[in-house]
Amino acid sequence: MRTRKDNLLYILPVLACPVGMGLMMWFMMRGKRPAAGQPSPSTAKEQELARLRKELEALRGEQTPKADLHKGSPA
């Protein structure tokens, strides 16, 4: 005849996997939250995108005069 302790010994290993997986998921999701003083990831991406657009425009501005010099030269 099995006692409650015997049943518990069979159930604990079965529950260990889903409970452990749930805890791991919870800890991983906790780590992804931004800190209080940091901008949100979307704001940081927008700022980086704006900076890259400005840099691209500056590079295009530098490239245009050089291209104009080559237009007048004989081919």
Secondary structure as GFF3:
##gff-version 3
##sequence-region A 1 75
A	DSSP	alpha_helix	4	31	.	.	.	ID=ss1
A	DSSP	alpha_helix	41	71	.	.	.	ID=ss2
###
